[in-house]
Amino acid sequence: MVPCSACPGLKPAMQTESDILILGGGCAGLSLALRLAANGSNCPSTIILESRSHYSNDRTWCFWDDGSAHLRELVQHRWPMVTLAHGEHRISVDCHTIPYAMIPAENFYAHASVTLAETARVTLAMNEPVIGEPRKEGGLWRVETRCGSRWAKRLIDARPQRMPERGAAVLWQSFYGHEIHCDADCFDPGVARLMDFSPSKNRRIAFLYMLPISPRRALVEVTVLAPDPLGPEDLAEELAAFIRQQVGESSHAVLRAEHGVLPMGQAAFDRGADVSHVRVGVAAGGARAASGFAFQRIQRWANACATELIAGQPPLLHPSDPWITRAMDALFLRVLRAHPKRAPELFLALFAIQDPRRIIRFMSDHAVMADYAAIILALPPWLFLGEIPQALWPRPSLRKGDLGK
Ligand SMILES: Cc1cc2nc3c(=O)[nH]c(=O)nc-3n(C[C@H](O)[C@H](O)[C@H](O)COP(=O)(O)OP(=O)(O)OC[C@H]3O[C@@H](n4cnc5c(N)ncnc54)[C@H](O)[C@@H]3O)c2cc1C
């Protein structure tokens, strides 16, 4: 054994072998590890390599909780009512039967860290970034980290795969938010404000997203859908204005910040030639095209993938959505991109459907045929007709990942 170059004199460089290596201990990597660990002594030996030295409360995961959602026990807050607004036009959606629910990342990371620490067959190796790309040697995958070489029969790569860039998604959903605490009551914790639209500028669709957790505490976020991904610096001014609007004269403290850039409508992800290696996570097809939401989809994938691995089968990619969902998402995104000024009207029309459970099921991947029909009837047909050919039959160059620069 040679000494580890990152910690000379402390420990020899590692040469470990396991059944499974998971690269990246974020949402997808930890979710899969939790499902594997739940199988006790049947669990294949598994190592998760995570670059961070510790977890922080870096995000919140929201979804509609119809009672069948995964990890419901980690939910911190549920909203029985959501609103959407554009100027004077505001609609309130009573969703108490399928509330909008939120898991703070710190709850999930703590649950995963504690559970995995109690599991002999799974090791969570923190502060161990993967260097470069894995290579197959002698029937095993070899992965280099700053502590040495790790070897495994199967590899699940859950690292972010690509830098967000114009053309790699139809639209990018960029958001920047502050969780704030006010010195006076400013919020209604019974109502989540899903989309409070600002006037469209520079072909961007911008809205306020606000999750009040108590009368004095809320996550206030500015979200922009646009062909270009945006950083926190691009959104900071708008966020400050939104917060001022919400809290008025009362002073407030910023408890934490969160920022994200999610793809909306990416090219399909293919399995590589070797079935023992998959790329997964939000940047590898894990997110729903029309919303960017991924948390519950990742949980469902983790369940299915763990079942395959326990049975000795190769790991699974994220499954593709049914044809009708893909077609409707692609068409909707094309229309949003071509007509950003019409976005508020379209989103409000969708949530104004007589039975709001239809749009909630559609967004949660549980739509039935009648839901698809109600959604199509709620939208202005002439706006969509012109985009149908490009959405359903994109030019070959677009299929390869150039989604319209
Ligand atoms: C701020 C924010 C809020 C979101 N809110 C929602 C929401 O409300 N609802 C929803 O459904 N989805 C939401 N999402 C989308 C999605 O659910 C999350 O992005 C989710 O965390 C994606 O999981 P992942 O495993 O693909 O990526 P991540 O959770 O980001 O995990 C990737 C991991 O890989 C690690 N890594 C990177 N490089 C290396 C390396 N070289 N070696 C080892 N490890 C490495 C990272 O440290 C990280 O832990 C949100 C995303 C963000 C960013």
The ligand as an SDF file (V2000), in Angstrom:
LIG
                    3D

 53 58  0  0  0  0  0  0  0  0999 V2000
  -32.3720   24.6380   -3.7260 C   0  0  0  0  0  0  0  0  0  0  0  0
  -33.1470   23.5110   -4.3870 C   0  0  0  0  0  0  0  0  0  0  0  0
  -34.4970   23.3130   -4.0780 C   0  0  0  0  0  0  0  0  0  0  0  0
  -35.2020   22.2620   -4.6900 C   0  0  0  0  0  0  0  0  0  0  0  0
  -36.5160   22.0890   -4.3620 N   0  0  0  0  0  0  0  0  0  0  0  0
  -37.1940   21.0390   -4.8780 C   0  0  0  0  0  0  0  0  0  0  0  0
  -38.5330   20.7890   -4.4850 C   0  0  0  0  0  0  0  0  0  0  0  0
  -39.1420   21.5760   -3.7410 O   0  0  0  0  0  0  0  0  0  0  0  0
  -39.1510   19.6880   -4.9700 N   0  0  0  0  0  0  0  0  0  0  0  0
  -38.5240   18.8140   -5.8170 C   0  0  0  0  0  0  0  0  0  0  0  0
  -39.1150   17.8160   -6.2170 O   0  0  0  0  0  0  0  0  0  0  0  0
  -37.2660   19.0560   -6.2390 N   0  0  0  0  0  0  0  0  0  0  0  0
  -36.5870   20.1310   -5.7840 C   0  0  0  0  0  0  0  0  0  0  0  0
  -35.2950   20.3470   -6.1820 N   0  0  0  0  0  0  0  0  0  0  0  0
  -34.7500   19.4860   -7.2690 C   0  0  0  0  0  0  0  0  0  0  0  0
  -34.1410   18.1550   -6.8100 C   0  0  0  0  0  0  0  0  0  0  0  0
  -35.0580   17.4350   -6.0320 O   0  0  0  0  0  0  0  0  0  0  0  0
  -32.8460   18.3600   -6.0410 C   0  0  0  0  0  0  0  0  0  0  0  0
  -31.9390   19.0580   -6.8490 O   0  0  0  0  0  0  0  0  0  0  0  0
  -32.2070   17.0490   -5.5850 C   0  0  0  0  0  0  0  0  0  0  0  0
  -31.2870   17.3440   -4.5750 O   0  0  0  0  0  0  0  0  0  0  0  0
  -31.5190   16.3380   -6.7420 C   0  0  0  0  0  0  0  0  0  0  0  0
  -30.8570   15.2060   -6.2810 O   0  0  0  0  0  0  0  0  0  0  0  0
  -29.4870   14.6940   -6.9100 P   0  0  0  0  0  0  0  0  0  0  0  0
  -29.0730   13.5230   -6.1560 O   0  0  0  0  0  0  0  0  0  0  0  0
  -29.6380   14.6210   -8.3840 O   0  0  0  0  0  0  0  0  0  0  0  0
  -28.4660   15.9140   -6.6880 O   0  0  0  0  0  0  0  0  0  0  0  0
  -27.8340   16.4020   -5.3190 P   0  0  0  0  0  0  0  0  0  0  0  0
  -28.8240   16.2450   -4.2220 O   0  0  0  0  0  0  0  0  0  0  0  0
  -27.3170   17.7770   -5.6040 O   0  0  0  0  0  0  0  0  0  0  0  0
  -26.6360   15.3900   -5.0700 O   0  0  0  0  0  0  0  0  0  0  0  0
  -25.4360   15.3730   -5.8130 C   0  0  0  0  0  0  0  0  0  0  0  0
  -24.3280   15.0440   -4.8160 C   0  0  0  0  0  0  0  0  0  0  0  0
  -23.1100   14.7790   -5.5170 O   0  0  0  0  0  0  0  0  0  0  0  0
  -22.0640   15.3150   -4.7100 C   0  0  0  0  0  0  0  0  0  0  0  0
  -20.8760   15.4570   -5.5670 N   0  0  0  0  0  0  0  0  0  0  0  0
  -20.6540   16.3790   -6.5360 C   0  0  0  0  0  0  0  0  0  0  0  0
  -19.4400   16.1620   -7.1050 N   0  0  0  0  0  0  0  0  0  0  0  0
  -18.9060   15.0910   -6.4770 C   0  0  0  0  0  0  0  0  0  0  0  0
  -17.6770   14.3870   -6.6120 C   0  0  0  0  0  0  0  0  0  0  0  0
  -16.7510   14.7300   -7.5190 N   0  0  0  0  0  0  0  0  0  0  0  0
  -17.4420   13.3370   -5.7990 N   0  0  0  0  0  0  0  0  0  0  0  0
  -18.3670   12.9490   -4.8730 C   0  0  0  0  0  0  0  0  0  0  0  0
  -19.5320   13.5960   -4.7060 N   0  0  0  0  0  0  0  0  0  0  0  0
  -19.8150   14.6470   -5.4980 C   0  0  0  0  0  0  0  0  0  0  0  0
  -22.6470   16.6160   -4.1790 C   0  0  0  0  0  0  0  0  0  0  0  0
  -21.9360   17.1100   -3.0690 O   0  0  0  0  0  0  0  0  0  0  0  0
  -24.0680   16.1950   -3.8450 C   0  0  0  0  0  0  0  0  0  0  0  0
  -24.1810   15.7280   -2.5260 O   0  0  0  0  0  0  0  0  0  0  0  0
  -34.5660   21.4020   -5.6120 C   0  0  0  0  0  0  0  0  0  0  0  0
  -33.2230   21.6410   -5.9280 C   0  0  0  0  0  0  0  0  0  0  0  0
  -32.5230   22.6690   -5.3370 C   0  0  0  0  0  0  0  0  0  0  0  0
  -31.0720   22.8990   -5.7270 C   0  0  0  0  0  0  0  0  0  0  0  0
  1  2  1  0
  2  3  1  0
  2 52  2  0
  3  4  2  0
  4  5  1  0
  4 50  1  0
  5  6  2  0
  6  7  1  0
  6 13  1  0
  7  8  2  0
  7  9  1  0
  9 10  1  0
 10 11  2  0
 10 12  1  0
 12 13  2  0
 13 14  1  0
 14 15  1  0
 14 50  1  0
 15 16  1  0
 16 17  1  0
 16 18  1  0
 18 19  1  0
 18 20  1  0
 20 21  1  0
 20 22  1  0
 22 23  1  0
 23 24  1  0
 24 25  2  0
 24 26  1  0
 24 27  1  0
 27 28  1  0
 28 29  2  0
 28 30  1  0
 28 31  1  0
 31 32  1  0
 32 33  1  0
 33 34  1  0
 33 48  1  0
 34 35  1  0
 35 36  1  0
 35 46  1  0
 36 37  1  0
 36 45  1  0
 37 38  2  0
 38 39  1  0
 39 40  1  0
 39 45  2  0
 40 41  1  0
 40 42  2  0
 42 43  1  0
 43 44  2  0
 44 45  1  0
 46 47  1  0
 46 48  1  0
 48 49  1  0
 50 51  2  0
 51 52  1  0
 52 53  1  0
M  END
$$$$
